[in-house]
């Protein structure tokens, strides 16, 4: 099942989109470095330069990652692209390994893309800027991006199973932009409950902070995964 999902997901359309996403993640890190200004100019205000590099890279990276998660789940769960599924689901027992392999492969691809985003951030910072140094906190922020990508992907999978429409990607995208527009709350402000359910980093003056607990996000990811499994287990394969 894993090999089947791998070959199905990485067709020309999805592979092209993934390559475009990987390029955008690398390009945004290079652009945020401002390397063309020269090392002397960058070294003139290292603290401010580093803060801007981190904020710009993460802001663009999470948009690219969430958009890719929505695309992959629309592409994978759309009935027009899933007609082959009926040939591999001869009995109800085949449904569980099929959907587990499908969600697992999407999660694996998104994880690889998140690792690529982190490596682009770190390598670009080390080689093109004079102010970059490794920070464990920033590593945690990229883990948060990974978790947010998975949550949005699982939400999109639910919507596709329920409505089977490419337009079902609009509500998650609007939710993401709502989080972005309300994501500059002060650190001591009361964070909306939705920030506790979706690991969207809250902007601060010097970077980002978390408005959620990892235990809560683990429950959300597990709950969305189980709900997807349950729906696929009992719905008709179109």
C-alpha positions as CSV (number, residue, x, y, z in Angstrom):
1,X,0.0,0.0,0.0
2,X,2.8,2.4,0.8
3,X,4.5,1.9,-2.5
4,X,1.1,2.3,-4.3
5,X,0.4,5.6,-2.6
6,X,4.0,6.8,-3.3
7,X,3.7,6.2,-7.0
8,X,0.2,7.7,-7.1
9,X,1.0,10.8,-5.2
10,X,4.2,11.6,-7.1
11,X,2.7,12.1,-10.5
12,X,3.6,15.0,-12.8
13,X,1.2,17.4,-11.2
14,X,2.0,16.8,-7.6
15,X,5.7,16.4,-8.2
16,X,5.8,19.7,-10.1
17,X,3.9,21.4,-7.2
18,X,6.3,20.0,-4.7
19,X,9.3,21.1,-6.6
20,X,7.9,24.6,-6.9
21,X,7.2,24.6,-3.1
22,X,10.8,23.4,-2.3
23,X,12.1,26.2,-4.6
24,X,9.9,28.8,-2.9
25,X,11.1,27.7,0.5
26,X,14.8,28.0,-0.5
27,X,14.2,31.3,-2.4
28,X,12.4,32.9,0.5
29,X,15.3,32.1,2.9
30,X,17.9,33.5,0.4
31,X,15.8,36.7,-0.2
32,X,15.3,37.2,3.6
33,X,19.1,37.0,4.1
34,X,19.6,40.3,2.2
35,X,23.0,38.9,1.1
36,X,23.3,41.4,-1.8
37,X,23.6,44.2,0.7
38,X,27.1,43.0,1.5
39,X,28.5,41.6,4.8
40,X,29.6,45.1,6.0
41,X,26.1,46.4,5.7
42,X,24.5,43.3,7.3
43,X,27.0,43.4,10.2
44,X,26.1,47.0,11.0
45,X,22.8,45.9,12.7
46,X,23.1,42.2,13.4
47,X,20.3,42.0,16.0
48,X,17.7,43.6,13.8
49,X,19.0,41.8,10.7
50,X,18.7,38.4,12.4
51,X,15.2,39.2,13.7
52,X,14.0,40.2,10.2
53,X,15.6,37.1,8.7
54,X,13.8,34.8,11.1
55,X,10.4,36.5,10.8
56,X,10.4,36.7,7.0
57,X,11.6,33.2,6.5
58,X,9.1,31.6,8.9
59,X,6.2,33.8,7.6
60,X,6.7,32.7,4.0
61,X,7.6,29.1,4.9
62,X,4.3,28.5,6.8
63,X,2.2,29.8,4.0
64,X,4.0,27.6,1.5
65,X,3.8,24.6,3.7
66,X,0.1,25.0,4.6
67,X,-0.8,25.6,0.9
68,X,1.1,22.5,-0.1
69,X,-0.7,20.5,2.6
70,X,-4.1,21.6,1.2
71,X,-3.1,20.9,-2.3
72,X,-1.8,17.4,-1.6
73,X,-5.0,16.4,0.3
74,X,-7.2,17.9,-2.4
75,X,-5.2,16.0,-5.0
76,X,-5.2,12.8,-3.1
77,X,-8.8,12.6,-1.9
78,X,-10.6,14.1,-5.0
79,X,-12.8,11.4,-6.4
80,X,-11.6,12.2,-10.0
81,X,-8.1,11.1,-8.9
82,X,-9.1,8.2,-6.7
83,X,-11.0,6.0,-9.1
84,X,-8.2,3.4,-8.9
85,X,-9.0,2.9,-5.2
86,X,-11.9,0.6,-6.0
87,X,-9.6,-1.9,-7.6
88,X,-7.6,-2.3,-4.3
89,X,-10.5,-2.3,-1.9
90,X,-12.1,-5.7,-2.6
91,X,-13.1,-6.1,1.0
92,X,-13.8,-3.8,4.0
93,X,-10.6,-5.1,5.6
94,X,-8.5,-3.4,2.9
95,X,-9.9,0.1,3.8
96,X,-7.9,0.6,6.9
97,X,-4.4,-0.1,5.5
98,X,-5.3,1.9,2.4
99,X,-6.3,5.1,4.2
100,X,-3.4,4.7,6.7
101,X,-0.9,4.4,3.8
102,X,-2.5,7.4,2.1
103,X,-2.4,9.7,5.2
104,X,1.0,8.3,6.1
105,X,2.5,9.1,2.7
106,X,1.1,12.6,2.7
107,X,2.5,13.1,6.2
108,X,5.9,11.8,5.1
109,X,6.0,14.1,2.1
110,X,5.0,17.1,4.2
111,X,7.6,16.2,6.9
112,X,10.3,16.1,4.2
113,X,9.3,19.5,3.0
114,X,9.4,20.9,6.5
115,X,12.9,19.5,6.9
116,X,13.8,21.2,3.7
117,X,12.5,24.5,4.9
118,X,14.5,24.2,8.1
119,X,17.7,23.2,6.3
120,X,17.2,26.2,3.9
121,X,16.8,28.5,6.8
122,X,19.9,27.2,8.6
123,X,22.3,26.8,5.7
124,X,21.3,30.1,4.1
125,X,21.8,31.8,7.5
126,X,25.2,30.3,8.1
127,X,26.6,30.9,4.6
128,X,25.0,34.2,3.5
129,X,24.7,36.2,6.7
130,X,27.3,37.3,9.4
131,X,24.8,37.3,12.2
132,X,23.3,33.8,12.2
133,X,23.8,31.3,15.0
134,X,21.9,28.1,15.9
135,X,19.0,28.5,18.3
136,X,17.0,25.7,19.8
137,X,14.0,27.9,20.1
138,X,14.0,28.5,16.4
139,X,14.2,24.8,15.9
140,X,11.0,24.4,18.0
141,X,9.4,27.1,15.8
142,X,10.0,24.9,12.8
143,X,8.5,21.9,14.6
144,X,5.5,24.1,15.2
145,X,5.3,24.8,11.4
146,X,5.4,21.0,10.8
147,X,2.6,20.4,13.3
148,X,0.5,23.2,11.8
149,X,1.0,21.7,8.3
150,X,-0.2,18.4,9.5
151,X,-3.3,19.9,11.2
152,X,-4.3,21.8,8.1
153,X,-3.7,18.8,6.0
154,X,-5.9,16.6,8.1
155,X,-8.7,19.2,8.1
156,X,-8.5,19.3,4.4
157,X,-8.7,15.5,4.2
158,X,-11.9,15.6,6.2
159,X,-13.4,18.3,4.0
160,X,-12.5,16.4,0.9
161,X,-14.1,13.2,2.2
162,X,-17.2,15.1,3.1
163,X,-17.7,17.3,0.1
164,X,-15.3,16.0,-2.6
165,X,-14.8,19.5,-4.0
166,X,-11.6,21.4,-4.9
167,X,-13.3,24.5,-3.4
168,X,-13.3,22.8,0.0
169,X,-9.7,24.2,0.3
170,X,-11.1,27.8,0.6
171,X,-12.3,27.5,4.3
172,X,-8.9,26.2,5.6
173,X,-7.1,28.9,3.6
174,X,-9.4,31.6,5.1
175,X,-8.8,30.1,8.5
176,X,-5.1,30.4,7.9
177,X,-5.3,34.0,6.9
178,X,-7.5,34.7,9.9
179,X,-4.8,33.3,12.1
180,X,-2.2,35.4,10.3
181,X,-4.2,38.6,10.7
182,X,-4.8,37.9,14.4
183,X,-1.4,36.5,15.1
184,X,0.4,39.6,16.4
185,X,-1.1,39.6,19.9
186,X,1.2,40.7,22.8
187,X,2.8,37.9,24.7
188,X,0.6,38.7,27.8
189,X,-2.7,38.9,25.9
190,X,-5.4,36.2,26.2
191,X,-4.9,34.0,23.2
192,X,-8.0,32.9,21.3
193,X,-9.0,29.3,21.9
194,X,-8.4,28.5,18.2
195,X,-4.7,29.2,18.7
196,X,-4.8,26.4,21.3
197,X,-6.2,24.0,18.7
198,X,-4.0,24.9,15.7
199,X,-0.3,25.4,16.4
200,X,0.0,28.8,14.7
201,X,2.9,30.8,16.0
202,X,2.0,34.2,17.5
203,X,4.2,37.1,16.4
204,X,6.1,39.1,19.0
205,X,8.5,42.1,18.8
206,X,11.5,39.8,18.6
207,X,10.2,36.7,17.0
208,X,7.4,34.3,17.8
209,X,5.8,32.6,20.8
210,X,3.5,29.6,21.2
211,X,-0.2,30.0,22.2
212,X,-0.6,26.3,22.6
213,X,0.5,23.2,24.6
214,X,2.1,20.3,22.8
215,X,-0.1,17.9,24.6
216,X,-3.2,19.7,23.1
217,X,-1.8,19.6,19.6
218,X,-1.0,15.9,20.0
219,X,-4.6,15.2,20.9
220,X,-5.8,17.4,18.0
221,X,-3.6,15.5,15.4
222,X,-4.6,12.1,16.8
223,X,-8.3,13.1,16.8
224,X,-8.3,14.4,13.3
225,X,-6.4,11.3,12.1
226,X,-8.9,8.9,13.8
227,X,-11.8,10.8,12.4
228,X,-10.4,10.5,8.9
229,X,-9.9,6.8,9.4
230,X,-13.4,6.4,10.7
231,X,-15.0,8.3,7.8
232,X,-13.0,6.5,5.1
233,X,-13.8,3.1,6.8
234,X,-17.5,3.5,6.3
235,X,-18.1,5.8,3.4
236,X,-18.5,4.7,-0.2
237,X,-15.4,4.8,-2.5
238,X,-16.4,6.9,-5.5
